[in-house]
Amino acid sequence: MLVRRREAFSLLELLFVILIIAIVAGLAIPSLLNSKKAGYEAATISYLRALGSAQEVYRIQRDTFASDFKVLAELKLVQEPDSEALGYELELAVVGTGQSAWWAVANPVEPGRTGDRYFYLDGTGVIRESLDGPADESSNPLNAAD
């Protein structure tokens, strides 16, 4: 009587494969999370640039600035910001006599996870950034390459 031996993986071989998968995952996951964070930041910077253009168009048409994202969205100048999609919460304010100036800030929804940088934009069109907390008009200008 011939007994056939089943070919199978030994416990040691399976543990070795699991170890390799764990090492690869350990290397890949942080990179993936950093890529996602960079994507959130890039989308927010892009949105701020569009917001600056939308405010200029609105000012040319109405001789004042829009005080609400909804107003700009109704005119199809810019979409209302979606903090879930952007990873950032945006705030828009109009200041000055006769609404002659404006500013906007973008803060990460979950600092360190959805973004490391905080952004500020005003009527000058210069996007400013801060790593230490909410950005303002005295924060460093965003690198032109971003």
Contacts in CASP RR format, 6 or more apart in sequence:
PFRMAT RR
TARGET T0000
AUTHOR 0000-0000-0000
METHOD contacts of the structure
MODEL  1
MLVRRREAFSLLELLFVILIIAIVAGLAIPSLLNSKKAGYEAATISYLRA
LGSAQEVYRIQRDTFASDFKVLAELKLVQEPDSEALGYELELAVVGTGQS
AWWAVANPVEPGRTGDRYFYLDGTGVIRESLDGPADESSNPLNAAD
9 17 0 8 1.000
33 113 0 8 1.000
37 112 0 8 1.000
37 113 0 8 1.000
37 114 0 8 1.000
37 115 0 8 1.000
37 116 0 8 1.000
40 86 0 8 1.000
40 87 0 8 1.000
40 88 0 8 1.000
40 108 0 8 1.000
40 114 0 8 1.000
40 115 0 8 1.000
41 115 0 8 1.000
41 116 0 8 1.000
41 117 0 8 1.000
42 146 0 8 1.000
43 85 0 8 1.000
43 86 0 8 1.000
43 87 0 8 1.000
44 86 0 8 1.000
44 87 0 8 1.000
44 88 0 8 1.000
44 90 0 8 1.000
44 106 0 8 1.000
44 119 0 8 1.000
45 119 0 8 1.000
45 127 0 8 1.000
45 142 0 8 1.000
45 146 0 8 1.000
47 78 0 8 1.000
47 81 0 8 1.000
47 86 0 8 1.000
47 90 0 8 1.000
47 106 0 8 1.000
48 104 0 8 1.000
48 106 0 8 1.000
48 119 0 8 1.000
48 121 0 8 1.000
48 127 0 8 1.000
49 127 0 8 1.000
50 78 0 8 1.000
51 72 0 8 1.000
51 78 0 8 1.000
51 90 0 8 1.000
51 92 0 8 1.000
51 104 0 8 1.000
51 121 0 8 1.000
52 121 0 8 1.000
52 123 0 8 1.000
52 125 0 8 1.000
53 77 0 8 1.000
53 78 0 8 1.000
54 66 0 8 1.000
54 72 0 8 1.000
54 77 0 8 1.000
54 78 0 8 1.000
55 65 0 8 1.000
55 66 0 8 1.000
55 72 0 8 1.000
55 102 0 8 1.000
55 123 0 8 1.000
57 77 0 8 1.000
58 64 0 8 1.000
58 65 0 8 1.000
58 66 0 8 1.000
58 71 0 8 1.000
58 72 0 8 1.000
58 75 0 8 1.000
58 77 0 8 1.000
59 65 0 8 1.000
64 94 0 8 1.000
64 98 0 8 1.000
64 99 0 8 1.000
64 100 0 8 1.000
65 94 0 8 1.000
65 99 0 8 1.000
65 100 0 8 1.000
65 101 0 8 1.000
65 102 0 8 1.000
66 72 0 8 1.000
66 92 0 8 1.000
66 94 0 8 1.000
66 102 0 8 1.000
67 92 0 8 1.000
67 93 0 8 1.000
67 94 0 8 1.000
67 99 0 8 1.000
67 102 0 8 1.000
68 92 0 8 1.000
69 78 0 8 1.000
69 80 0 8 1.000
69 81 0 8 1.000
69 90 0 8 1.000
69 92 0 8 1.000
70 80 0 8 1.000
72 78 0 8 1.000
73 79 0 8 1.000
73 80 0 8 1.000
81 88 0 8 1.000
81 89 0 8 1.000
81 90 0 8 1.000
83 89 0 8 1.000
83 90 0 8 1.000
83 109 0 8 1.000
84 109 0 8 1.000
86 106 0 8 1.000
87 108 0 8 1.000
87 109 0 8 1.000
87 110 0 8 1.000
87 114 0 8 1.000
87 115 0 8 1.000
88 106 0 8 1.000
88 107 0 8 1.000
88 108 0 8 1.000
88 109 0 8 1.000
88 114 0 8 1.000
88 115 0 8 1.000
88 119 0 8 1.000
89 106 0 8 1.000
89 107 0 8 1.000
89 108 0 8 1.000
89 109 0 8 1.000
90 104 0 8 1.000
90 105 0 8 1.000
90 106 0 8 1.000
91 104 0 8 1.000
91 105 0 8 1.000
91 106 0 8 1.000
91 107 0 8 1.000
92 102 0 8 1.000
92 103 0 8 1.000
92 104 0 8 1.000
93 102 0 8 1.000
93 103 0 8 1.000
93 104 0 8 1.000
94 101 0 8 1.000
94 102 0 8 1.000
95 101 0 8 1.000
95 102 0 8 1.000
95 103 0 8 1.000
101 122 0 8 1.000
101 123 0 8 1.000
102 122 0 8 1.000
102 123 0 8 1.000
103 120 0 8 1.000
103 121 0 8 1.000
103 122 0 8 1.000
103 123 0 8 1.000
103 137 0 8 1.000
104 120 0 8 1.000
104 121 0 8 1.000
104 122 0 8 1.000
105 118 0 8 1.000
105 119 0 8 1.000
105 120 0 8 1.000
105 121 0 8 1.000
105 134 0 8 1.000
105 135 0 8 1.000
105 136 0 8 1.000
106 118 0 8 1.000
106 119 0 8 1.000
106 120 0 8 1.000
106 121 0 8 1.000
107 118 0 8 1.000
107 119 0 8 1.000
107 133 0 8 1.000
107 134 0 8 1.000
108 114 0 8 1.000
108 115 0 8 1.000
108 116 0 8 1.000
108 117 0 8 1.000
108 118 0 8 1.000
111 133 0 8 1.000
116 131 0 8 1.000
117 129 0 8 1.000
117 130 0 8 1.000
117 131 0 8 1.000
117 135 0 8 1.000
118 129 0 8 1.000
118 130 0 8 1.000
118 131 0 8 1.000
118 133 0 8 1.000
118 134 0 8 1.000
118 135 0 8 1.000
118 139 0 8 1.000
119 127 0 8 1.000
119 128 0 8 1.000
119 129 0 8 1.000
119 135 0 8 1.000
119 142 0 8 1.000
120 127 0 8 1.000
120 128 0 8 1.000
120 129 0 8 1.000
120 130 0 8 1.000
120 134 0 8 1.000
120 135 0 8 1.000
120 136 0 8 1.000
120 137 0 8 1.000
120 139 0 8 1.000
121 127 0 8 1.000
121 128 0 8 1.000
122 137 0 8 1.000
126 141 0 8 1.000
126 142 0 8 1.000
127 141 0 8 1.000
127 142 0 8 1.000
128 135 0 8 1.000
128 136 0 8 1.000
128 137 0 8 1.000
128 138 0 8 1.000
128 139 0 8 1.000
128 140 0 8 1.000
128 141 0 8 1.000
128 142 0 8 1.000
129 135 0 8 1.000
129 139 0 8 1.000
129 140 0 8 1.000
129 141 0 8 1.000
129 142 0 8 1.000
130 136 0 8 1.000
130 139 0 8 1.000
130 140 0 8 1.000
END
